[in-house]
């Protein structure tokens, strides 16, 4: 293996980007795999060997303003122009054969669609995994709810300076309750300006629009392999990238060349192997969950960069792990065309609070109208427990919810015992009729399986800050105590509810520290000086049919 270390690639404004090149032995030229990272390029040395041994030139670059690259790192902002300049530089090197692909996870995945949106003729494919796409909805906020744990942990670690700052002198949990970014900076000893930027831009404005990858998908001209995990907080973006480029991509090759791979993993375990690759949360998914993701990605790259007849094109475009049966299944598309919506209507006798309440899910619209209410106190939020949670937070993945089902500010609805296994494959939706005496509030919901053992295990979740119910660009106050329809996107799922289990649904208004507790006012994050207690209600019945939608595959 030949090494060309710390080369200086010029961006369009003259900034130099530190770049290492790993070449196979031999004269070349070679197909190239490009990786761009804010996490220091030297960390990719072990990965480089795996690609070089397969016949690729492997190029890894520090993002602008990180480590040995010049300039100022502004998360998400410069990746299109810097990625496109780097593609152009690679294409003009004598060791490049004119065929380039991009690969990488998390932020290494973030950089790929912006680079591809420039339409460089040498770029032949991309392979992003566990990467967000629309940051206002899917990374800095979760459908408007401020993603506190994610925003603090990632920004302090990776957006506070050229190198990673020291962090051994504090515990992350100590930061969650601090009043604002200045208090956080004083506590940890260094500034993180992007935290204030993310908080101030509290509607979908020009800042978010410029970096929204969903707006770039129609410019993508190349095939893509989008990989993620059922319990990664960013997996919604993998489904959206697959679907948007499939429908709107700039070329036939892009539209027909999108592929999707989703397994039973979290953000950081997608790259694992062995026992830790098959376990997440409370569940062990069995030996088939230990799937070689990198080998699958290399097969994709080999097909498009080395033009190997390796059978990749014969595989159906979608491969997902069917939890509950713990096996891999192929689908002709996503959502699966054969999936049919099955409605589960919320109803009760007026007391669905806690697991011992009377909330039920039924197959027909209830004849009588009713409501369930609770007091949401942002000073006493429901703690995060399971679901698609950022890697830095604990209690991730499929976890038993019974410890928080004893709280009076949690509503719980459950179906009858299922007579047969029920296969759910597709996107889960939740339509709610709600009311509140606050000008704004959050609603958080979790789809669960109530097992015969009594465990109530979280499968997927969704949330919404109500001011955005009619659009991200136009926040609106809630009409006081007036019944209002909202829709929660509950994520995608492939799970077989076993015979004898029940479908369970939890509804509340907080999920701390995954989400910053909403003060129940119209202020932006960290700007409110006082917290307001809210009385929130879920309405159900013929005129206000709150309903869970599950995509069920029969047979």
C-alpha positions as CSV (number, residue, x, y, z in Angstrom):
1,X,0.0,0.0,0.0
2,X,1.3,3.4,-1.0
3,X,0.6,6.5,1.2
4,X,0.4,10.1,0.1
5,X,-0.1,12.0,3.4
6,X,-1.4,15.5,4.2
7,X,-1.9,16.7,0.6
8,X,-3.5,20.1,0.3
9,X,-6.6,20.2,-1.9
10,X,-7.8,23.7,-2.8
11,X,-11.4,24.6,-2.2
12,X,-13.1,27.1,-4.5
13,X,-12.2,30.0,-2.2
14,X,-8.6,29.0,-1.9
15,X,-8.9,27.3,1.5
16,X,-6.7,24.2,1.7
17,X,-8.2,20.9,2.8
18,X,-5.9,18.3,4.4
19,X,-6.2,15.0,2.4
20,X,-4.5,11.6,2.7
21,X,-4.4,9.2,-0.2
22,X,-3.9,5.4,0.2
23,X,-3.1,3.6,-3.1
24,X,-2.9,-0.1,-3.9
25,X,0.5,-1.4,-5.0
26,X,0.9,-1.3,-8.8
27,X,0.8,1.3,-11.6
28,X,-2.9,2.2,-11.5
29,X,-5.0,4.1,-12.3
30,X,-7.6,2.9,-9.8
31,X,-11.3,3.5,-8.9
32,X,-11.5,5.8,-5.9
33,X,-13.5,5.8,-2.7
34,X,-13.7,9.3,-1.1
35,X,-14.4,9.9,2.6
36,X,-14.8,13.3,4.1
37,X,-14.8,13.7,7.9
38,X,-14.8,16.2,10.8
39,X,-13.5,13.5,13.1
40,X,-9.9,13.5,11.9
41,X,-8.8,11.7,8.8
42,X,-6.1,9.6,10.7
43,X,-8.9,7.7,12.3
44,X,-9.7,6.1,8.9
45,X,-6.3,4.3,8.6
46,X,-7.6,0.9,9.5
47,X,-10.6,1.3,7.2
48,X,-8.4,2.4,4.3
49,X,-6.6,-0.9,4.2
50,X,-9.9,-2.8,3.7
51,X,-10.6,-0.7,0.6
52,X,-7.1,-0.7,-0.8
53,X,-6.8,-4.5,-0.5
54,X,-9.9,-4.6,-2.7
55,X,-8.3,-2.5,-5.4
56,X,-9.5,1.0,-4.5
57,X,-7.6,4.2,-4.0
58,X,-8.9,5.5,-0.7
59,X,-9.0,9.3,-0.2
60,X,-9.8,10.7,3.2
61,X,-10.1,14.4,4.0
62,X,-10.6,16.6,7.1
63,X,-13.6,18.8,6.6
64,X,-13.0,22.6,6.4
65,X,-11.8,24.0,9.8
66,X,-11.2,20.6,11.3
67,X,-7.8,19.3,12.4
68,X,-5.3,20.0,9.6
69,X,-7.7,21.7,7.1
70,X,-7.7,25.4,6.9
71,X,-10.8,27.7,7.4
72,X,-13.6,27.7,9.9
73,X,-15.8,24.7,10.5
74,X,-19.5,25.6,10.3
75,X,-21.4,22.3,10.6
76,X,-23.3,21.3,7.5
77,X,-22.8,24.6,5.6
78,X,-19.7,24.0,3.3
79,X,-20.1,20.4,2.4
80,X,-21.5,20.9,-1.1
81,X,-18.8,23.2,-2.4
82,X,-15.9,21.5,-0.6
83,X,-17.1,18.0,-1.6
84,X,-17.5,19.0,-5.3
85,X,-14.1,20.7,-5.3
86,X,-12.5,17.5,-3.9
87,X,-14.2,15.3,-6.5
88,X,-12.8,17.6,-9.2
89,X,-9.3,17.4,-7.8
90,X,-9.4,13.6,-7.5
91,X,-10.7,13.2,-11.1
92,X,-7.6,15.0,-12.3
93,X,-5.1,12.9,-10.5
94,X,-3.1,10.3,-12.6
95,X,-3.9,7.5,-10.1
96,X,-7.7,8.0,-10.6
97,X,-9.3,6.0,-13.4
98,X,-12.3,8.4,-13.6
99,X,-14.7,6.4,-11.4
100,X,-15.3,7.8,-7.9
101,X,-17.6,6.6,-5.1
102,X,-18.3,8.1,-1.7
103,X,-18.8,6.1,1.5
104,X,-19.2,6.8,5.2
105,X,-21.4,6.8,8.3
106,X,-23.0,9.6,10.3
107,X,-21.3,12.9,9.4
108,X,-19.2,10.9,6.8
109,X,-22.6,10.2,5.3
110,X,-23.9,13.7,5.7
111,X,-21.3,15.0,3.2
112,X,-22.3,12.7,0.3
113,X,-25.6,14.1,-1.0
114,X,-24.3,17.7,-1.1
115,X,-21.3,16.6,-3.0
116,X,-23.4,14.5,-5.4
117,X,-25.8,17.4,-6.0
118,X,-23.2,19.0,-8.1
119,X,-23.5,16.3,-10.8
120,X,-19.7,15.7,-11.3
121,X,-19.3,13.2,-14.1
122,X,-16.7,11.1,-12.3
123,X,-18.9,10.4,-9.3
124,X,-20.6,7.0,-10.0
125,X,-22.3,6.2,-6.7
126,X,-22.7,7.1,-3.0
127,X,-23.1,4.9,0.1
128,X,-24.2,7.1,3.1
129,X,-25.4,5.4,6.3
130,X,-27.0,6.7,9.6
131,X,-27.0,10.2,8.2
132,X,-29.6,13.0,8.7
133,X,-31.1,14.8,5.8
134,X,-33.5,17.5,6.9
135,X,-31.9,18.9,10.0
136,X,-34.7,20.9,11.3
137,X,-36.9,17.8,11.5
138,X,-34.4,15.0,12.0
139,X,-31.3,16.0,13.9
140,X,-31.3,19.4,15.7
141,X,-35.1,19.0,16.2
142,X,-37.4,16.1,16.1
143,X,-40.4,17.5,14.2
144,X,-39.9,20.8,15.9
145,X,-39.0,19.4,19.4
146,X,-35.6,20.6,20.4
147,X,-33.2,17.6,20.4
148,X,-31.4,18.6,23.6
149,X,-29.1,15.6,24.2
150,X,-28.1,15.3,20.5
151,X,-27.5,19.0,20.1
152,X,-25.4,19.4,23.2
153,X,-23.3,16.2,22.9
154,X,-22.5,16.4,19.2
155,X,-21.8,20.2,19.1
156,X,-19.6,20.3,22.2
157,X,-17.6,17.3,21.0
158,X,-17.2,18.2,17.3
159,X,-18.1,21.9,16.7
160,X,-16.3,23.7,19.5
161,X,-12.9,24.0,17.8
162,X,-10.4,22.6,15.3
163,X,-9.6,19.7,17.6
164,X,-11.8,17.9,20.1
165,X,-11.7,19.7,23.4
166,X,-11.1,18.1,26.8
167,X,-14.2,16.6,28.3
168,X,-13.1,14.5,31.3
169,X,-14.0,17.3,33.8
170,X,-17.8,17.1,33.6
171,X,-20.6,14.6,33.2
172,X,-23.0,15.1,30.2
173,X,-26.1,14.9,32.5
174,X,-24.9,18.0,34.3
175,X,-25.4,20.1,31.2
176,X,-29.0,19.2,30.4
177,X,-30.6,21.5,32.9
178,X,-28.4,24.5,32.4
179,X,-30.2,27.8,31.4
180,X,-28.5,28.5,28.0
181,X,-25.4,28.0,25.8
182,X,-23.5,30.7,27.8
183,X,-24.1,28.8,31.0
184,X,-23.0,25.6,29.3
185,X,-19.8,27.3,28.0
186,X,-19.0,28.7,31.5
187,X,-19.5,25.2,33.0
188,X,-17.3,23.3,30.5
189,X,-14.8,26.0,29.9
190,X,-15.2,26.6,26.1
191,X,-17.6,28.2,23.7
192,X,-19.8,26.3,21.2
193,X,-21.4,29.1,19.1
194,X,-23.4,26.8,16.9
195,X,-25.7,25.9,19.8
196,X,-27.0,29.4,19.9
197,X,-27.4,29.4,16.1
198,X,-29.5,26.3,16.2
199,X,-31.6,27.6,19.0
200,X,-32.2,31.1,17.5
201,X,-33.3,29.6,14.1
202,X,-36.6,28.3,15.6
203,X,-38.5,28.0,12.3
204,X,-37.7,26.5,9.0
205,X,-36.0,29.6,7.5
206,X,-33.3,30.2,4.9
207,X,-30.6,28.8,7.2
208,X,-32.3,25.4,7.3
209,X,-33.4,25.5,3.7
210,X,-29.9,25.9,2.4
211,X,-28.6,22.8,4.1
212,X,-31.8,20.6,3.7
213,X,-30.7,17.6,1.7
214,X,-34.3,16.7,0.8
215,X,-34.1,19.8,-1.5
216,X,-30.9,18.3,-3.1
217,X,-32.2,14.9,-3.9
218,X,-33.7,15.9,-7.3
219,X,-30.1,16.9,-8.4
220,X,-28.5,13.5,-7.5
221,X,-27.5,11.7,-10.7
222,X,-26.0,8.5,-9.3
223,X,-27.1,5.2,-7.5
224,X,-27.1,5.2,-3.7
225,X,-27.0,2.6,-0.9
226,X,-28.7,4.0,2.2
227,X,-28.1,2.0,5.4
228,X,-29.5,2.5,8.9
229,X,-30.8,0.9,12.0
230,X,-34.4,0.6,13.4
231,X,-33.2,2.3,16.6
232,X,-31.1,5.0,15.1
233,X,-32.5,8.5,15.6
234,X,-31.7,9.4,12.0
235,X,-33.2,6.4,10.1
236,X,-36.1,8.4,8.8
237,X,-33.6,10.2,6.5
238,X,-32.4,7.0,5.0
239,X,-36.0,6.2,3.9
240,X,-36.6,9.7,2.6
241,X,-33.3,9.7,0.6
242,X,-34.2,6.3,-1.0
243,X,-37.7,7.5,-1.8
244,X,-37.0,11.0,-3.0
245,X,-34.1,10.1,-5.3
246,X,-36.1,7.1,-6.6
247,X,-38.9,9.4,-7.6
248,X,-37.1,12.7,-8.4
249,X,-33.5,11.8,-9.2
250,X,-31.8,13.7,-12.1
251,X,-31.1,10.5,-14.2
252,X,-32.6,7.2,-14.9
253,X,-29.6,5.6,-13.3
254,X,-30.3,7.5,-10.0
255,X,-34.0,6.7,-10.0
256,X,-33.5,3.0,-10.6
257,X,-30.3,2.6,-8.6
258,X,-31.4,3.5,-5.1
259,X,-31.0,0.7,-2.4
260,X,-32.0,0.5,1.2
261,X,-30.6,-1.6,4.1
262,X,-32.1,-1.4,7.6
263,X,-31.1,-3.6,10.5
264,X,-31.9,-3.9,14.2
265,X,-29.1,-1.5,15.3
266,X,-28.5,1.9,16.7
267,X,-26.4,4.8,15.5
268,X,-23.1,3.4,16.5
269,X,-23.7,-0.4,16.4
270,X,-24.4,-0.5,12.7
271,X,-20.6,-1.0,12.3
272,X,-20.3,-3.7,14.9
273,X,-19.8,-7.4,14.7
274,X,-20.3,-10.3,17.0
275,X,-22.6,-10.4,20.0
276,X,-22.8,-6.6,20.3
277,X,-24.1,-6.4,16.7
278,X,-27.1,-8.6,17.5
279,X,-28.1,-7.1,20.9
280,X,-29.7,-3.7,21.5
281,X,-31.7,-2.5,24.4
282,X,-33.5,-5.3,26.1
283,X,-33.5,-7.6,23.1
284,X,-31.2,-10.1,21.4
285,X,-32.1,-10.4,17.7
286,X,-30.3,-13.6,17.1
287,X,-27.4,-14.5,14.9
288,X,-28.8,-13.2,11.6
289,X,-28.7,-9.7,13.0
290,X,-24.9,-9.9,12.9
291,X,-24.9,-8.9,9.3
292,X,-21.7,-7.8,7.5
293,X,-22.8,-4.3,6.6
294,X,-19.4,-3.2,5.2
295,X,-19.2,-6.3,3.0
296,X,-22.7,-5.4,1.6
297,X,-21.5,-1.9,0.9
298,X,-18.3,-3.1,-0.8
299,X,-20.4,-5.4,-3.1
300,X,-22.4,-2.3,-4.1
301,X,-19.2,-0.3,-4.7
302,X,-17.6,-3.1,-6.6
303,X,-20.7,-3.2,-8.9
304,X,-20.6,0.5,-9.8
305,X,-16.9,1.4,-9.5
306,X,-15.3,-1.8,-10.8
307,X,-18.2,-3.0,-12.9
308,X,-18.1,-6.4,-11.4
309,X,-20.8,-8.9,-12.4
310,X,-21.3,-9.8,-8.7
311,X,-25.1,-10.2,-8.7
312,X,-25.8,-7.0,-6.8
313,X,-28.1,-5.7,-9.5
314,X,-30.2,-8.9,-9.2
315,X,-31.1,-8.2,-5.6
316,X,-34.4,-6.5,-4.8
317,X,-33.8,-2.8,-3.8
318,X,-34.9,-3.1,-0.2
319,X,-33.4,-5.4,2.5
320,X,-34.8,-5.0,6.0
321,X,-34.5,-7.0,9.2
322,X,-38.0,-8.2,10.3
323,X,-37.9,-8.0,14.0
324,X,-40.1,-10.4,16.0
325,X,-39.2,-13.1,13.4
326,X,-35.6,-12.0,13.5
327,X,-34.8,-12.6,9.9
328,X,-33.9,-10.6,6.8
329,X,-36.5,-10.0,4.1
330,X,-36.3,-8.4,0.7
331,X,-39.0,-6.0,-0.6
332,X,-39.6,-4.7,-4.1
333,X,-40.0,-1.2,-2.7
334,X,-40.6,0.9,0.4
335,X,-43.1,1.1,1.7
336,X,-44.0,-2.5,0.6
337,X,-46.7,-2.2,-2.0
338,X,-48.7,-5.0,-0.4
339,X,-48.9,-3.3,3.0
340,X,-52.4,-2.2,3.9
341,X,-53.4,0.4,6.5
342,X,-55.0,-1.0,9.6
343,X,-56.6,1.6,11.9
344,X,-56.5,1.3,15.7
345,X,-58.8,4.0,17.2
346,X,-58.0,5.4,20.7
347,X,-60.8,5.3,23.2
348,X,-61.4,5.1,27.0
349,X,-63.8,5.8,29.8
350,X,-61.9,8.9,30.5
351,X,-59.0,7.5,32.5
352,X,-56.3,6.1,30.2
353,X,-53.6,7.4,32.6
354,X,-50.9,4.9,33.5
355,X,-50.8,1.2,32.6
356,X,-53.7,0.5,35.0
357,X,-56.0,2.9,33.1
358,X,-58.8,2.1,30.8
359,X,-57.3,3.2,27.5
360,X,-57.9,0.8,24.6
361,X,-57.2,0.5,20.9
362,X,-60.2,-0.7,18.8
363,X,-60.8,-1.4,15.1
364,X,-63.8,0.8,14.6
365,X,-64.5,4.5,15.3
366,X,-66.0,4.7,18.8
367,X,-69.6,5.7,19.0
368,X,-69.2,8.0,22.0
369,X,-66.9,11.0,22.3
370,X,-64.4,11.2,25.2
371,X,-61.1,12.5,26.3
372,X,-58.1,11.7,28.5
373,X,-56.1,14.4,30.2
374,X,-52.9,14.9,32.1
375,X,-50.9,17.7,33.7
376,X,-47.6,18.3,31.9
377,X,-45.0,19.9,34.2
378,X,-41.8,20.8,32.4
379,X,-40.1,20.9,35.7
380,X,-40.8,17.1,36.1
381,X,-40.4,15.7,32.6
382,X,-40.9,12.0,31.7
383,X,-37.4,10.5,31.4
384,X,-36.0,9.1,28.2
385,X,-36.4,5.4,28.2
386,X,-35.8,3.5,24.9
387,X,-36.6,4.1,21.3
388,X,-34.5,5.6,18.5
389,X,-32.2,7.6,20.7
390,X,-28.8,9.3,19.9
391,X,-25.8,7.2,20.7
392,X,-24.6,9.4,23.6
393,X,-27.8,8.9,25.7
394,X,-28.4,5.8,27.7
395,X,-31.5,3.6,27.8
396,X,-31.6,3.1,24.0
397,X,-33.6,0.8,21.7
398,X,-36.3,-1.7,22.6
399,X,-36.7,-1.2,26.3
400,X,-39.5,-2.1,28.8
401,X,-41.6,1.0,29.5
402,X,-43.2,-0.1,32.7
403,X,-41.0,2.1,34.9
404,X,-42.5,5.2,33.4
405,X,-46.0,3.8,32.8
406,X,-46.7,4.4,36.5
407,X,-46.6,8.2,35.9
408,X,-49.9,10.1,35.8
409,X,-48.7,12.2,32.9
410,X,-48.5,9.2,30.6
411,X,-51.5,7.9,28.7
412,X,-51.6,4.2,27.6
413,X,-53.9,2.6,25.1
414,X,-53.7,-1.1,24.2
415,X,-55.4,-3.5,21.8
416,X,-57.1,-6.8,22.5
417,X,-54.9,-9.8,22.6
418,X,-53.9,-10.6,19.0
419,X,-55.3,-14.0,17.8
420,X,-52.6,-14.3,15.0
421,X,-49.2,-12.9,14.3
422,X,-49.4,-9.4,12.8
423,X,-46.7,-8.2,10.4
424,X,-46.2,-4.5,10.3
425,X,-43.9,-3.2,7.5
426,X,-43.9,0.5,6.5
427,X,-44.3,3.9,8.0
428,X,-46.4,4.2,11.2
429,X,-48.6,7.3,11.6
430,X,-50.6,8.7,14.5
431,X,-53.5,11.1,14.1
432,X,-54.5,12.8,17.3
433,X,-57.2,15.3,18.2
434,X,-55.6,17.3,21.1
435,X,-56.2,20.4,23.2
436,X,-54.2,22.4,25.7
437,X,-54.5,25.4,27.9
438,X,-51.0,26.5,26.8
439,X,-50.0,28.5,23.7
440,X,-47.8,25.7,22.6
441,X,-46.8,22.3,23.9
442,X,-45.2,19.0,22.8
443,X,-46.8,15.6,22.2
444,X,-44.7,12.5,22.3
445,X,-45.9,9.0,21.4
446,X,-44.4,5.5,21.5
447,X,-45.6,2.4,19.7
448,X,-45.0,-0.6,21.9
449,X,-45.6,-4.3,22.0
450,X,-47.2,-5.6,25.2
451,X,-45.7,-9.0,25.5
452,X,-47.3,-12.0,27.2
453,X,-44.6,-11.6,29.9
454,X,-46.1,-8.2,30.8
455,X,-43.2,-6.2,29.3
456,X,-44.3,-3.2,27.3
457,X,-41.4,-2.7,24.9
458,X,-40.9,0.4,22.8
459,X,-40.6,-0.3,19.0
460,X,-40.7,3.2,17.5
461,X,-41.6,6.8,18.5
462,X,-42.7,10.2,17.2
463,X,-43.1,13.7,18.5
464,X,-44.4,17.1,17.4
465,X,-44.1,20.7,18.7
466,X,-47.6,21.9,18.1
467,X,-46.8,25.3,16.8
468,X,-45.5,23.6,13.6
469,X,-48.7,21.5,13.0
470,X,-49.5,23.5,9.9
471,X,-45.9,23.9,8.5
472,X,-42.3,24.3,9.6
473,X,-42.2,27.9,8.2
474,X,-45.3,29.2,9.9
475,X,-45.4,28.6,13.7
476,X,-48.9,29.1,15.1
477,X,-50.1,29.3,18.7
478,X,-52.5,26.6,19.8
479,X,-56.1,27.8,20.3
480,X,-56.7,27.7,24.0
481,X,-58.6,24.5,25.0
482,X,-59.9,24.0,21.5
483,X,-59.8,20.6,19.9
484,X,-57.1,20.6,17.2
485,X,-55.9,17.8,14.8
486,X,-52.2,17.0,14.6
487,X,-50.2,14.2,13.0
488,X,-47.2,12.5,14.5
489,X,-44.7,10.7,12.2
490,X,-43.9,7.6,14.2
491,X,-41.1,6.3,12.0
492,X,-40.7,3.2,9.8
493,X,-41.0,-0.3,11.2
494,X,-40.7,-4.0,10.2
495,X,-41.9,-6.1,13.2
496,X,-44.1,-9.1,13.7
497,X,-46.4,-8.7,16.7
498,X,-46.6,-12.3,18.0
499,X,-49.8,-14.1,18.7
500,X,-50.9,-13.5,22.2
501,X,-49.3,-10.0,22.4
502,X,-51.1,-6.6,22.2
503,X,-50.4,-3.4,20.3
504,X,-49.6,-0.6,22.9
505,X,-49.5,3.1,22.5
506,X,-48.1,5.6,25.0
507,X,-48.8,9.4,24.7
508,X,-47.2,12.1,26.9
509,X,-45.6,15.5,26.4
510,X,-41.9,15.1,27.4
511,X,-38.9,12.8,26.8
512,X,-36.0,14.2,28.7
513,X,-33.1,14.6,27.8
514,X,-33.8,13.4,24.3
515,X,-36.1,16.4,24.0
516,X,-35.6,19.7,25.9
517,X,-38.7,20.0,28.2
518,X,-41.1,22.4,26.5
519,X,-41.9,25.5,28.7
520,X,-45.4,25.6,27.1
521,X,-44.8,29.0,25.6
522,X,-43.9,30.2,22.1
523,X,-40.3,31.1,23.0
524,X,-37.3,29.5,21.3
525,X,-35.0,27.0,23.1
526,X,-33.2,28.4,26.2
527,X,-34.9,31.8,25.9
528,X,-37.8,31.2,28.4
529,X,-37.1,32.3,32.0
530,X,-40.1,30.6,33.5
531,X,-41.9,27.3,33.0
532,X,-45.6,27.0,32.6
533,X,-47.6,23.9,33.6
534,X,-50.0,22.8,30.9
535,X,-53.2,20.7,31.0
536,X,-53.1,18.6,27.8
537,X,-55.9,16.4,26.5
538,X,-56.4,13.6,23.9
539,X,-59.8,13.5,22.4
540,X,-61.5,10.5,20.7
541,X,-64.8,9.5,19.3
542,X,-66.8,9.8,16.1
543,X,-66.2,13.5,15.6
544,X,-62.6,13.5,16.9
545,X,-61.3,10.2,15.8
546,X,-57.7,9.9,17.2
547,X,-56.2,6.9,15.4
548,X,-53.0,4.9,15.1
549,X,-52.2,3.7,11.6
550,X,-50.2,0.5,11.1
551,X,-49.1,-0.8,7.7
552,X,-50.0,-4.5,7.9
553,X,-48.8,-7.1,5.5
554,X,-51.1,-10.2,5.3
555,X,-50.0,-13.7,4.8
